[in-house]
Amino acid sequence: MIREWKLESRNVSKFTDQQYLKTDQYKDASNIDARVEIHKRFSTNPYGWFNWVFDVLLKLPANTKILELGCGPAYMWRECSSRVPAGWDITLSDLSAGMVDAAWRNLVVTGRNFKFREIDAQSIPFEDETFDAVIANHMLYHVPDRAKAIAEIKRVLKPGGHFIATTVGDNHLKEITDWFRRIHKSEVWESFANLFTLENGLGQLRPFFPNVTLSRYEDNLHVTELKPLMAYFRSMARASELSDDGFAKLEADLENELKEKGRIFITKDSGLFEAVK
């Protein structure tokens, strides 16, 4: 069956519904913790996603003013805190107050002077040409009006400033999509990420940033334990659409695959766009 990537309208509204995102999916760090856990434990690339993204940031000057939109629990900054240049002025922001609180809790122990704000990327509360760099890490697909957000990002960037937007490709976690679709008995089981992917993101950025480059991070998952994988499934936005019987069947199928093969292979396809104003 050909994989469908067009979202049903009801799911588009859910995945970009700011009230739902703030009060349900990202009201705290629990759902994102469950998803990050399998990447942390079972990724095949030992270098690590956060280190790879941070390598791009290290190309920025020693005295750089940075804004991150949709920072979540600030895992990258926690993991790479010892690599942050002393001269960087960093503001971490998120639409969700719960995510801002999680970011503060993760970083207060680092002793570094991060700033924290609740910000909607569609209306950034800073003057024109304020920042040397803006980061949007796996979040643009949640923004209802991405064109407006990208225009705002361009506005607050200084001339020559850098915009770094990470996201996933069409094949990212495709096995999870297939498993869910079989259990759900639906012809379409979609990832919200298709609103801004490695395949279609360039077309969305180019009207604002003519100079854009794309880089992909090589990695996959070799999952050897079922419990964290099931926790991942239950953390997903559409998990509520599956019955307990559906989850039980999914778990039984995956348990059989794990016994037969010794591991569960899951495709990863992540990367980033780097644009210069």
TIVEX-222441 format. One record per residue: residue number from 1; y, z, x of N, C-alpha, C, O, CB in turn; residue in three letters. Coordinates in steps of 0.05 Angstrom, whole numbers. Glycine has a CB too. Layout:
N
SITE tivex   n_py   n_pz   n_px  ca_py  ca_pz  ca_px   c_py   c_pz   c_px   o_py   o_pz   o_px  cb_py  cb_pz  cb_px numar
SITE   NUM      Y      Z      X      Y      Z      X      Y      Z      X      Y      Z      X      Y      Z      X   ALA
...
***
This chain:
277
SITE tivex   n_py   n_pz   n_px  ca_py  ca_pz  ca_px   c_py   c_pz   c_px   o_py   o_pz   o_px  cb_py  cb_pz  cb_px numar
SITE     1    -24      0     17      0      0      0     25      0     18     26     15     37      0     25    -19   MET
SITE     2     44    -17     11     69    -18     26     85      8     21     88     16     -1     86    -43     19   ILE
SITE     3     95     20     43    110     44     41    137     38     28    152     20     36    114     58     68   ARG
SITE     4    143     54      7    169     50     -6    189     70      6    182     93     11    166     55    -37   GLU
SITE     5    214     60     10    234     78     22    259     80      5    279     92     13    242     68     49   TRP
SITE     6    258     70    -20    280     73    -38    276     99    -54    256    102    -67    284     49    -56   LYS
SITE     7    296    116    -52    295    141    -67    300    136    -97    317    120   -104    315    161    -56   LEU
SITE     8    285    151   -113    292    152   -142    318    167   -144    324    184   -129    269    166   -158   GLU
SITE     9    334    159   -164    361    170   -167    361    201   -169    379    214   -159    375    158   -191   SER
SITE    10    340    212   -183    340    241   -186    336    255   -159    345    277   -155    318    249   -205   ARG
SITE    11    321    241   -140    317    254   -115    341    251    -96    347    268    -80    292    242   -102   ASN
SITE    12    355    228    -99    380    225    -83    399    248    -90    410    260    -72    393    197    -89   VAL
SITE    13    402    253   -116    420    274   -124    411    301   -114    428    318   -108    423    274   -155   SER
SITE    14    385    306   -113    375    332   -103    381    335    -74    390    356    -65    346    335   -109   LYS
SITE    15    375    314    -58    377    316    -29    406    316    -19    411    324      3    362    294    -16   PHE
SITE    16    424    307    -36    452    308    -29    468    326    -48    493    326    -47    464    280    -30   THR
SITE    17    454    342    -64    467    361    -82    476    385    -66    459    401    -58    447    369   -106   ASP
SITE    18    502    388    -62    512    408    -44    506    436    -55    501    455    -39    541    405    -40   GLN
SITE    19    507    440    -81    501    466    -92    472    474    -87    466    496    -79    507    467   -123   GLN
SITE    20    453    454    -91    425    459    -86    420    466    -56    406    484    -49    408    435    -94   TYR
SITE    21    433    450    -39    430    454    -10    440    482     -1    427    495     15    444    433      6   LEU
SITE    22    462    490    -13    474    516     -5    458    540    -16    456    561     -3    502    518    -14   LYS
SITE    23    448    538    -41    437    561    -55    407    561    -56    395    581    -65    448    562    -82   THR
SITE    24    394    539    -47    365    538    -48    353    529    -21    344    546     -6    356    518    -70   ASP
SITE    25    354    504    -16    340    494      8    350    506     34    334    513     52    343    464     10   GLN
SITE    26    376    510     37    388    521     61    404    547     56    424    552     69    405    501     75   TYR
SITE    27    395    562     36    409    587     31    406    607     54    423    624     58    399    600      5   LYS
SITE    28    384    604     69    379    619     93    363    602    112    358    578    106    365    647     88   ASP
SITE    29    353    613    134    339    597    154    309    594    149    296    582    166    344    609    181   ALA
SITE    30    298    605    128    269    607    125    256    580    123    236    575    137    262    623    100   SER
SITE    31    267    561    108    255    535    105    256    519    132    237    507    140    268    519     83   ASN
SITE    32    279    519    144    282    505    169    266    518    191    257    504    209    312    503    177   ILE
SITE    33    263    544    190    246    558    210    217    547    209    205    542    229    246    588    206   ASP
SITE    34    207    544    184    180    535    180    176    507    191    156    500    203    172    535    151   ALA
SITE    35    197    490    188    195    462    198    197    460    228    184    445    241    216    445    184   ARG
SITE    36    215    476    239    219    476    268    194    487    282    188    478    304    244    493    276   VAL
SITE    37    180    505    269    157    518    282    136    498    291    125    500    313    145    539    264   GLU
SITE    38    129    479    274    108    460    282    117    442    304    101    433    320     98    444    257   ILE
SITE    39    143    435    305    153    419    327    153    435    353    146    424    374    182    409    321   HIS
SITE    40    159    460    351    160    477    375    132    481    386    128    482    411    172    504    368   LYS
SITE    41    112    484    369     85    490    378     67    466    384     50    468    401     72    507    357   ARG
SITE    42     72    444    370     52    422    371     64    395    380     49    375    379     40    419    344   PHE
SITE    43     88    394    389     99    369    399     86    362    426     80    379    442    129    372    403   SER
SITE    44     82    336    430     68    326    454     87    323    477     78    323    500     54    300    448   THR
SITE    45    113    320    472    132    317    494    141    345    503    154    359    488    157    300    486   ASN
SITE    46    134    353    528    140    380    536    169    385    543    177    409    544    123    387    561   PRO
SITE    47    185    364    546    213    369    553    229    382    531    245    399    536    226    342    560   TYR
SITE    48    223    374    507    236    387    484    260    372    473    277    363    488    244    415    491   GLY
SITE    49    261    370    447    282    356    433    310    367    440    328    351    445    278    357    403   TRP
SITE    50    313    393    439    340    405    443    349    400    472    373    394    476    339    435    438   PHE
SITE    51    332    401    491    340    395    519    348    366    521    367    360    535    317    401    538   ASN
SITE    52    334    348    507    340    320    509    368    314    497    383    299    508    319    303    494   TRP
SITE    53    374    326    474    400    322    461    422    334    479    443    322    482    401    334    433   VAL
SITE    54    416    357    490    436    371    506    443    355    532    465    357    542    427    399    513   PHE
SITE    55    423    341    542    428    324    566    451    304    560    467    298    577    403    309    574   ASP
SITE    56    451    294    535    473    275    527    500    289    527    520    279    535    467    262    499   VAL
SITE    57    500    314    516    525    329    515    536    335    543    560    337    546    520    355    500   LEU
SITE    58    518    339    562    527    346    589    542    324    603    554    329    624    503    354    606   LEU
SITE    59    543    301    591    560    279    602    589    284    596    607    271    607    551    252    591   LYS
SITE    60    595    303    577    622    309    570    636    324    592    623    338    608    623    325    543   LEU
SITE    61    663    323    593    678    337    614    674    367    613    665    378    593    707    331    613   PRO
SITE    62    681    380    635    678    409    637    695    425    617    687    446    608    684    419    666   ALA
SITE    63    718    414    611    736    426    591    737    409    566    753    391    564    765    431    603   ASN
SITE    64    718    414    548    714    397    525    716    414    499    705    436    498    687    382    526   THR
SITE    65    729    403    479    730    417    453    711    403    434    713    379    429    760    416    441   LYS
SITE    66    691    419    424    669    408    409    668    420    381    672    444    378    642    413    424   ILE
SITE    67    662    403    362    656    412    334    628    402    327    622    378    330    677    401    314   LEU
SITE    68    611    420    318    586    412    306    587    416    276    594    437    266    562    428    319   GLU
SITE    69    579    395    262    577    396    233    547    399    225    530    386    236    589    370    220   LEU
SITE    70    542    417    206    514    421    198    498    434    220    476    424    226    502    396    189   GLY
SITE    71    508    455    232    495    466    256    469    481    249    453    486    267    514    486    269   CYS
SITE    72    465    488    223    441    503    216    440    529    231    461    541    236    416    487    222   GLY
SITE    73    417    538    239    415    564    254    422    561    284    418    580    299    387    574    252   PRO
SITE    74    432    538    292    442    534    319    420    537    340    424    549    361    464    554    326   ALA
SITE    75    397    526    334    374    529    353    380    516    380    373    527    400    349    516    340   TYR
SITE    76    393    493    379    398    479    405    416    496    423    411    498    447    412    452    400   MET
SITE    77    436    508    411    455    524    428    441    550    438    447    559    460    480    531    411   TRP
SITE    78    423    561    421    409    584    431    390    577    454    389    591    474    393    597    407   ARG
SITE    79    375    555    450    356    547    471    370    539    497    360    543    519    338    525    461   GLU
SITE    80    393    526    494    407    515    518    431    532    526    449    522    540    416    486    512   CYS
SITE    81    433    557    517    457    573    522    464    576    551    487    577    558    453    600    509   SER
SITE    82    443    577    568    449    580    597    460    554    609    470    554    632    424    588    612   SER
SITE    83    458    532    595    468    506    605    496    499    595    507    479    604    449    484    597   ARG
SITE    84    507    516    578    534    510    566    555    514    587    558    537    597    539    526    541   VAL
SITE    85    571    494    594    593    498    613    613    519    604    619    520    580    607    472    619   PRO
SITE    86    623    535    622    641    557    615    666    547    602    679    561    586    648    573    639   ALA
SITE    87    675    522    608    700    512    598    698    499    570    719    491    559    710    492    616   GLY
SITE    88    675    497    558    673    485    532    683    504    510    678    528    510    643    477    526   TRP
SITE    89    698    492    491    708    506    468    692    496    444    695    472    436    740    502    464   ASP
SITE    90    675    512    432    655    503    413    658    516    386    658    541    384    626    508    424   ILE
SITE    91    661    499    365    662    509    338    637    499    324    632    475    322    688    499    323   THR
SITE    92    621    517    314    596    510    299    601    515    269    612    535    261    572    528    309   LEU
SITE    93    594    495    253    600    496    225    576    487    208    559    472    218    625    480    218   SER
SITE    94    576    495    183    556    487    164    567    489    136    585    506    131    530    503    167   ASP
SITE    95    557    473    118    564    475     90    555    502     78    568    513     61    552    452     74   LEU
SITE    96    532    512     88    519    536     77    528    561     92    527    562    116    489    533     79   SER
SITE    97    537    581     77    544    606     89    520    619    102    522    633    122    557    625     68   ALA
SITE    98    496    616     89    472    627    101    465    615    128    456    630    146    449    623     82   GLY
SITE    99    471    589    132    465    577    158    486    586    178    478    590    201    466    546    155   MET
SITE   100    511    589    170    531    599    189    524    627    198    527    634    222    559    599    176   VAL
SITE   101    514    644    180    506    671    187    482    670    206    481    686    225    499    687    162   ASP
SITE   102    463    653    201    439    651    218    448    641    246    438    651    266    419    631    207   ALA
SITE   103    467    622    247    477    613    273    490    636    289    485    639    313    496    590    270   ALA
SITE   104    507    651    275    520    674    288    499    694    299    502    703    321    539    688    268   TRP
SITE   105    479    700    282    459    719    291    443    709    315    436    725    332    440    725    267   ARG
SITE   106    438    683    316    423    672    338    439    671    364    428    672    386    413    645    332   ASN
SITE   107    466    670    361    482    665    385    498    689    394    508    690    417    501    643    380   LEU
SITE   108    501    709    377    517    733    385    505    746    410    519    758    426    519    753    362   VAL
SITE   109    479    744    413    465    757    435    469    742    461    463    752    483    436    759    430   VAL
SITE   110    480    717    460    484    702    485    508    710    500    511    705    524    486    672    478   THR
SITE   111    527    724    486    551    733    500    572    711    503    593    715    515    545    744    526   GLY
SITE   112    566    687    493    585    665    495    604    664    471    597    673    449    570    638    498   ARG
SITE   113    627    652    475    648    654    455    647    630    436    665    613    437    675    656    468   ASN
SITE   114    627    628    419    625    608    398    643    616    375    647    639    369    596    603    389   PHE
SITE   115    654    595    361    669    599    336    651    589    313    636    570    317    696    585    337   LYS
SITE   116    654    601    290    638    594    267    655    589    242    673    605    237    617    617    261   PHE
SITE   117    649    568    227    664    561    203    646    549    182    626    536    188    686    541    210   ARG
SITE   118    652    554    157    640    539    135    656    514    130    680    515    124    638    557    108   GLU
SITE   119    643    491    133    658    465    131    641    445    116    617    442    121    666    455    159   ILE
SITE   120    654    430     98    643    407     86    651    383    103    675    378    107    652    404     56   ASP
SITE   121    632    368    113    637    345    131    655    324    117    667    308    131    612    332    140   ALA
SITE   122    656    324     91    673    304     77    703    312     77    720    296     70    663    301     49   GLN
SITE   123    709    336     86    736    346     86    739    366    109    738    390    104    745    359     59   SER
SITE   124    743    356    133    743    373    157    771    386    160    791    371    162    735    357    182   ILE
SITE   125    773    412    160    799    426    160    812    429    187    820    451    195    796    453    147   PRO
SITE   126    815    406    201    828    406    227    847    383    228    844    363    214    808    405    251   PHE
SITE   127    867    385    246    887    364    249    874    340    262    853    341    274    910    374    266   GLU
SITE   128    888    317    259    880    292    273    877    297    303    893    312    315    900    270    267   ASP
SITE   129    857    284    315    854    283    344    852    311    356    866    317    376    877    267    357   GLU
SITE   130    835    328    344    832    356    353    809    358    373    812    374    392    827    374    329   THR
SITE   131    788    343    370    763    348    385    757    325    405    763    301    399    740    352    367   PHE
SITE   132    745    332    427    734    313    446    707    302    438    699    280    446    733    325    474   ASP
SITE   133    693    318    422    666    310    414    659    323    387    667    346    382    644    318    435   ALA
SITE   134    645    308    370    635    318    344    605    313    344    596    291    351    650    306    319   VAL
SITE   135    589    332    335    560    330    333    552    333    304    561    351    290    546    351    351   ILE
SITE   136    534    315    295    521    317    269    491    315    274    480    293    277    531    295    249   ALA
SITE   137    478    338    275    450    339    283    431    340    259    429    361    246    445    364    301   ASN
SITE   138    419    317    252    400    315    230    413    326    204    402    343    190    375    331    236   HIS
SITE   139    437    315    197    450    325    173    464    304    157    470    309    133    469    346    180   MET
SITE   140    470    281    168    486    261    153    472    252    128    485    243    108    493    238    170   LEU
SITE   141    445    253    128    430    244    104    433    263     81    425    257     58    401    241    110   TYR
SITE   142    445    287     85    451    306     64    479    302     52    485    315     32    447    334     74   HIS
SITE   143    496    286     64    524    284     56    526    264     33    517    241     35    541    275     80   VAL
SITE   144    538    272     10    540    254    -13    555    229     -6    547    207    -14    553    269    -35   PRO
SITE   145    578    231      7    595    208     14    596    206     45    614    216     57    623    210      2   ASP
SITE   146    576    192     56    575    190     85    599    175     97    608    182    119    549    177     94   ARG
SITE   147    608    154     83    630    139     94    655    157     96    670    155    116    636    115     75   ALA
SITE   148    659    174     76    682    192     77    679    212    101    698    218    115    685    207     51   LYS
SITE   149    654    222    104    650    241    126    654    228    153    666    240    171    621    252    124   ALA
SITE   150    644    203    157    647    189    182    676    184    188    685    185    211    630    163    183   ILE
SITE   151    691    176    167    720    172    170    734    198    179    752    198    196    732    162    144   ALA
SITE   152    726    221    167    737    247    175    730    253    204    747    263    219    726    269    156   GLU
SITE   153    706    247    212    697    253    240    715    236    259    724    246    279    667    246    244   ILE
SITE   154    718    211    252    735    194    269    764    205    270    776    205    292    736    165    259   LYS
SITE   155    774    214    248    801    225    247    806    248    265    826    249    279    808    233    218   ARG
SITE   156    786    267    266    790    291    282    783    287    311    788    305    328    774    314    271   VAL
SITE   157    772    264    318    765    258    346    790    248    361    806    233    350    743    238    348   LEU
SITE   158    793    257    386    814    246    403    807    218    411    783    210    411    818    264    428   LYS
SITE   159    826    202    419    820    175    430    801    178    453    805    194    472    846    160    439   PRO
SITE   160    779    162    453    759    164    474    739    186    468    720    190    484    772    169    500   GLY
SITE   161    742    200    446    723    221    439    696    211    431    693    188    423    734    238    417   GLY
SITE   162    676    228    433    648    220    428    638    233    402    643    256    396    630    229    451   HIS
SITE   163    624    216    387    609    226    363    580    222    368    570    200    374    619    211    337   PHE
SITE   164    565    244    365    536    243    369    522    251    343    525    273    333    527    263    393   ILE
SITE   165    507    232    332    493    236    307    463    233    311    454    211    318    503    217    285   ALA
SITE   166    448    254    307    418    252    310    406    248    282    417    257    262    407    277    324   THR
SITE   167    383    235    282    369    231    256    341    222    263    332    224    285    384    210    239   THR
SITE   168    327    212    242    299    204    246    296    175    237    313    163    224    280    222    229   VAL
SITE   169    273    163    245    267    135    238    250    134    213    240    154    203    253    121    261   GLY
SITE   170    245    109    203    230    105    179    202    116    181    190    124    160    230     76    172   ASP
SITE   171    190    116    205    162    124    208    159    154    214    137    163    219    149    108    229   ASN
SITE   172    181    169    215    179    197    223    163    212    202    168    212    178    208    209    225   HIS
SITE   173    142    226    212    124    243    195    112    226    172    108    237    150    140    266    184   LEU
SITE   174    105    201    178     95    184    157     69    194    146     63    189    122     92    156    168   LYS
SITE   175     53    208    162     27    219    152     32    240    130     18    241    110     11    231    175   GLU
SITE   176     53    256    134     60    276    114     68    262     87     60    271     66     83    294    123   ILE
SITE   177     83    241     89     91    226     65     66    216     51     64    217     27    109    202     72   THR
SITE   178     47    205     66     22    194     55      6    216     41     -5    212     19      5    180     76   ASP
SITE   179      3    239     54    -13    261     42     -1    271     16    -14    274     -4    -15    285     62   TRP
SITE   180     25    275     17     39    284     -7     36    264    -30     32    271    -53     68    289     -1   PHE
SITE   181     39    238    -24     38    218    -44     10    216    -57      8    213    -81     46    190    -33   ARG
SITE   182    -11    219    -41    -38    219    -52    -42    242    -71    -54    239    -92    -58    220    -30   ARG
SITE   183    -33    266    -63    -37    290    -80    -20    288   -105    -28    296   -127    -31    315    -64   ILE
SITE   184      4    278   -102     23    277   -124     16    254   -143     26    253   -165     51    273   -113   HIS
SITE   185     -1    235   -133     -9    212   -149     15    196   -158     17    186   -181    -25    220   -174   LYS
SITE   186     34    193   -139     58    178   -144     60    154   -125     52    157   -102     83    196   -142   SER
SITE   187     70    132   -135     72    109   -117     95    113    -98     96    100    -77     77     84   -134   GLU
SITE   188    114    131   -104    137    135    -87    139    165    -81    144    181    -99    163    125   -100   VAL
SITE   189    136    172    -56    141    199    -47    160    197    -23    151    189     -1    114    215    -40   TRP
SITE   190    184    204    -27    205    196     -8    214    218     11    213    242      4    228    185    -22   GLU
SITE   191    223    210     34    238    227     52    268    224     46    278    201     44    232    221     81   SER
SITE   192    282    246     44    311    245     40    325    231     63    347    221     60    323    273     36   PHE
SITE   193    312    231     86    325    221    110    331    191    109    346    181    126    307    227    134   ALA
SITE   194    319    176     91    324    148     91    352    140     84    360    117     85    305    134     72   ASN
SITE   195    368    160     75    396    155     70    412    149     95    433    136     95    409    178     55   LEU
SITE   196    403    160    118    415    155    144    393    158    165    386    180    173    439    176    149   PHE
SITE   197    383    135    174    361    134    193    368    119    218    390    108    221    336    121    180   THR
SITE   198    350    119    237    354    104    262    355     74    256    366     58    271    331    110    282   LEU
SITE   199    343     66    233    344     37    226    369     29    211    379      7    216    320     31    208   GLU
SITE   200    380     47    194    403     38    178    429     52    187    451     46    176    398     43    149   ASN
SITE   201    427     71    205    451     86    212    472     70    227    496     74    223    443    109    230   GLY
SITE   202    463     51    243    482     34    258    501     20    239    525     18    244    467     14    276   LEU
SITE   203    490      9    218    507     -6    199    527     12    185    548      3    177    489    -19    178   GLY
SITE   204    521     38    183    539     57    170    561     66    190    583     73    182    524     81    159   GLN
SITE   205    555     67    216    573     76    236    592     54    246    616     60    252    559     88    259   LEU
SITE   206    582     30    247    597      8    260    625      3    247    644     -4    262    581    -17    259   ARG
SITE   207    628      5    221    655      1    210    676     20    220    700     14    219    654      3    179   PRO
SITE   208    667     43    230    686     63    240    686     65    271    706     71    283    679     90    229   PHE
SITE   209    663     60    283    660     62    312    646     36    322    622     34    322    642     87    320   PHE
SITE   210    662     17    331    650     -8    341    631     -5    365    613    -20    369    671    -28    348   PRO
SITE   211    636     16    380    620     21    405    600     43    399    605     67    402    639     29    429   ASN
SITE   212    575     35    391    554     53    384    528     46    399    521     23    400    549     54    354   VAL
SITE   213    515     66    411    489     61    424    468     79    411    474    100    400    491     67    455   THR
SITE   214    443     70    412    421     84    400    400     91    421    393     74    438    408     67    377   LEU
SITE   215    391    116    421    370    124    439    348    138    423    354    153    404    381    143    461   SER
SITE   216    323    133    430    300    145    416    286    165    435    285    162    459    280    124    406   ARG
SITE   217    276    186    422    261    208    437    232    204    432    223    205    409    271    236    428   TYR
SITE   218    217    200    453    188    195    451    173    222    446    175    240    462    177    181    476   GLU
SITE   219    158    223    424    144    248    418    126    243    394    130    224    378    164    271    412   ASP
SITE   220    105    260    390     88    261    367     79    290    363     87    308    379     63    242    370   ASN
SITE   221     64    295    342     52    321    337     22    320    339     10    302    327     61    332    310   LEU
SITE   222     10    339    353    -19    343    353    -23    372    342    -23    391    357    -32    339    382   HIS
SITE   223    -27    374    316    -29    400    303    -57    410    304    -76    396    296    -19    398    273   VAL
SITE   224    -61    434    314    -87    446    317    -92    471    300   -113    483    302    -92    453    346   THR
SITE   225    -72    478    284    -75    501    266    -64    493    238    -43    480    236    -60    526    277   GLU
SITE   226    -78    501    218    -71    492    191    -48    509    178    -32    498    164    -95    493    173   LEU
SITE   227    -48    535    184    -29    552    170      1    544    174     15    541    154    -32    581    180   LYS
SITE   228     10    538    199     38    530    202     43    503    189     66    498    181     45    529    231   PRO
SITE   229     23    485    188     27    460    175     31    463    145     48    450    133      4    441    181   LEU
SITE   230     15    480    133     19    486    104     46    499     98     58    494     78     -5    503     94   MET
SITE   231     54    516    117     81    529    113    103    507    114    123    509    100     86    550    135   ALA
SITE   232     99    487    131    118    465    132    119    451    105    140    446     94    110    445    155   TYR
SITE   233     95    444     94     95    430     69    110    446     47    125    435     31     66    425     60   PHE
SITE   234    105    472     46    117    489     25    147    492     28    161    500     10    103    516     25   ARG
SITE   235    157    486     52    186    489     57    201    464     48    226    465     46    191    493     87   SER
SITE   236    187    443     41    201    418     35    213    418      7    204    432    -11    181    395     37   MET
SITE   237    234    402      4    249    402    -21    233    395    -45    237    405    -67    273    383    -19   ALA
SITE   238    213    376    -42    198    367    -65    171    383    -68    155    375    -85    192    338    -62   ARG
SITE   239    167    404    -52    142    419    -54    139    431    -82    116    434    -91    142    441    -33   ALA
SITE   240    160    437    -95    158    449   -122    146    430   -142    137    439   -164    186    458   -132   SER
SITE   241    145    405   -136    133    385   -154    102    385   -153     89    373   -169    143    357   -148   GLU
SITE   242     91    399   -133     62    400   -130     51    426   -143     63    447   -141     53    399   -101   LEU
SITE   243     29    424   -157     16    447   -169      1    463   -148     -3    453   -125     -3    439   -192   SER
SITE   244     -8    487   -155    -25    502   -137    -50    487   -131    -60    488   -109    -31    530   -149   ASP
SITE   245    -61    474   -151    -86    458   -147    -80    435   -127    -97    428   -111    -96    447   -174   ASP
SITE   246    -57    423   -129    -49    402   -111    -48    412    -82    -58    399    -64    -23    390   -119   GLY
SITE   247    -36    435    -78    -34    446    -51    -62    454    -41    -68    450    -18    -16    471    -51   PHE
SITE   248    -79    464    -59   -106    472    -51   -122    447    -42   -137    448    -22   -121    486    -74   ALA
SITE   249   -119    425    -56   -133    400    -48   -122    390    -22   -137    381     -5   -130    379    -70   LYS
SITE   250    -95    391    -19    -83    382      6    -94    399     30   -101    388     51    -52    384      5   LEU
SITE   251    -95    425     26   -104    442     47   -134    437     54   -141    436     77   -101    472     39   GLU
SITE   252   -150    432     33   -178    426     38   -182    400     53   -198    398     71   -193    425     11   ALA
SITE   253   -166    380     46   -168    354     60   -160    356     89   -173    345    106   -150    333     46   ASP
SITE   254   -139    371     94   -129    374    122   -149    392    138   -152    387    162   -101    387    122   LEU
SITE   255   -160    412    125   -180    428    139   -204    411    147   -215    415    169   -189    452    121   GLU
SITE   256   -213    393    130   -235    375    137   -227    357    160   -243    353    179   -243    359    113   ASN
SITE   257   -203    347    160   -194    329    182   -192    345    208   -200    334    229   -167    317    175   GLU
SITE   258   -183    369    207   -180    386    231   -208    392    243   -211    391    267   -165    412    225   LEU
SITE   259   -227    398    225   -255    403    235   -267    378    247   -282    380    267   -272    414    212   LYS
SITE   260   -262    356    235   -274    330    243   -262    320    270   -276    311    287   -271    309    222   GLU
SITE   261   -236    322    272   -222    310    295   -212    330    316   -205    322    338   -199    294    285   LYS
SITE   262   -211    355    309   -201    376    327   -171    378    328   -160    397    340   -211    369    355   GLY
SITE   263   -157    359    316   -128    360    314   -119    341    292   -133    323    284   -115    353    341   ARG
SITE   264    -95    346    282    -83    329    262    -60    314    275    -41    327    285    -74    345    237   ILE
SITE   265    -61    288    276    -40    272    289    -18    266    268    -24    257    246    -51    246    301   PHE
SITE   266      7    271    276     30    264    259     51    249    276     58    259    298     42    290    246   ILE
SITE   267     59    227    266     79    210    281    107    223    280    115    233    259     80    182    268   THR
SITE   268    120    223    303    148    231    303    165    207    312    157    191    329    152    255    322   LYS
SITE   269    189    205    301    207    183    309    236    194    305    247    192    283    202    157    293   ASP
SITE   270    247    205    326    274    217    325    291    204    347    281    193    366    272    247    328   SER
SITE   271    317    207    343    335    196    363    364    202    356    369    218    339    331    166    367   GLY
SITE   272    382    189    370    410    194    365    427    170    369    420    152    385    420    217    383   LEU
SITE   273    449    170    355    470    150    359    493    164    374    500    186    369    481    138    331   PHE
SITE   274    504    150    394    527    159    408    549    139    404    547    115    412    521    165    438   GLU
SITE   275    571    147    392    594    129    387    619    140    401    623    164    404    599    127    356   ALA
SITE   276    635    121    409    660    128    423    684    117    407    684     94    400    660    117    452   VAL
SITE   277    704    134    403    727    126    388    745    108    405    766     99    395    743    151    378   LYS
***
